Amino acid sequence: MAHIEPHCPTIDRMSTLTITNPATGAPLAEVPIDDAAAIGVKAHAARSAQPAWAARPLAERVDIIRRFRAAIVRELETLATTLTQEVGKPIAQSRNELNGLLGRLDFFIAHAADALADETVHDEGGMRERISHVPLGLVANISAWNYPWFVSCNVVVPALIAGNAVLYKPSEYATLSGEHLVRLLYEAGVPNTVLALVVGGGATGAALLDQRVDGVFFTGSHATGMRIARALEGRLVKLQLELGGKDPTYVRADADPKAAAESLADGAMYNSGQSCCSVERIYVHQSVYDAFVEHFLTTVDGMRVGDPMDDATYIGAIARAPQLDVLDAQVADAKAKGASLRRGGHRLANQAYAPTVFTEVDHTMDLMREESFGPVIGIQKVKSDAEAVALMNDTRYGLTAGVYTKDETAAREVLNRVNAGSVYWNCCDRVSPRLPWSGVGDSGIGLTLSTHGIRAFTRTKAWHLRQP
């Protein structure tokens, strides 16, 4: 495969976004950018349209999402192809994302009515007390590129169901998927004033934050999340930040090293490691360490790197060219500090990165401290559960954490002591629409998914009702 120049969306003098395929360098589209004036017009229209949208029966809004779901099924191959072309995700994994989205939509469709229903909490002596859940109003969603359908729909869909208007800015690296998402929602029946697509990069996002909105929902890096928080300083706006992680897993002495290795290799390398919940640190009890590493390396050796449009490809392109520099720096730092490079450690053609495995690592090394967001993993030997827990908590992040063991009691003891929003026993890199998705520390604030994630787009209203 021929070498190409690193891919990065560009903005030309005519204020258009140039979108190229990260794996080939081929141009895909020129998309007009929304300037501050255009965003202001969309924000005004959305705020004006929101009350009428909220007044429509909930069942009608849910039916629109049901039609949206059917459209995704109908156009799945087109949507998957676009996703692969613009972010470099292997085509089989793009299909997986879209098929997996269907279950999330099913959850929202099935549970919206219960989640948003009024609640009577007291009814005695002529005094009735109720709680209702009313929409926030106008919300801004600045979304991510690594799972653009998952992440966008975690916000846009429940926000619309709950009766909000939405200003939706997809990542500049996944703009075409964002256009598809909005088009299908329009076709399903969402008014084009209620949902507005906002196109552009960082400057567009900054202009979006200047609007009078009632909530800001962002998914992305910790650095960008902090910039958003600072931009909203002094404004009483609901802010939700779904940020990164440095997700650890511990393999206990009683675990099956082969089964754990196969599962964790997939958890570390799937989507080329470009997931906020990818396994990024592995701690293995010394009694099973050698066997685990052997099986882990064998599993990684079987991962095919290649053309993202090939059904057999497992490792595709790194979507953002600057991330290659981050991975190179972590590899160099680990080598300089004495880690053993067992596989990979270098760039490949077509903006891919070789699946990279280090052993003999420790917490002086960046790859055990800072988010990699690529197919790079460190495996560290430990002597006890206590040592593993201490190392797992030695981080500023707290998104996910897991343990592999045959003993559920021991798993619960370990996971109860780990600071993370989601914890796993004998599994990893997993998200369920039935469970809230949240983080602690620098992994963010707020949550999506579950019935709590539907109510996240509402505020509670307290009703004191006395019979005359």
Secondary structure as UniProt FT lines:
FT   STRAND          10..11
FT   TURN            13..14
FT   STRAND          16..20
FT   TURN            22..24
FT   STRAND          27..32
FT   HELIX           36..55
FT   HELIX           58..74
FT   HELIX           76..87
FT   HELIX           91..116
FT   STRAND          119..124
FT   TURN            125..126
FT   STRAND          127..135
FT   STRAND          138..142
FT   HELIX           148..161
FT   TURN            162..163
FT   STRAND          165..169
FT   TURN            172..173
FT   HELIX           175..188
FT   TURN            192..194
FT   STRAND          195..197
FT   HELIX           202..209
FT   STRAND          215..219
FT   HELIX           222..231
FT   TURN            232..234
FT   STRAND          238..242
FT   STRAND          248..251
FT   TURN            253..254
FT   HELIX           257..269
FT   HELIX           270..273
FT   TURN            276..277
FT   STRAND          281..285
FT   TURN            286..288
FT   HELIX           289..301
FT   TURN            308..309
FT   TURN            311..312
FT   HELIX           322..336
FT   TURN            337..338
FT   STRAND          340..343
FT   TURN            350..351
FT   STRAND          356..359
FT   TURN            363..364
FT   HELIX           366..368
FT   STRAND          376..382
FT   HELIX           385..392
FT   STRAND          400..404
FT   HELIX           408..416
FT   STRAND          422..425
FT   TURN            433..434
FT   STRAND          437..438
FT   HELIX           441..443
FT   STRAND          444..445
FT   STRAND          447..448
FT   HELIX           450..455
FT   TURN            456..457
FT   STRAND          458..466
//
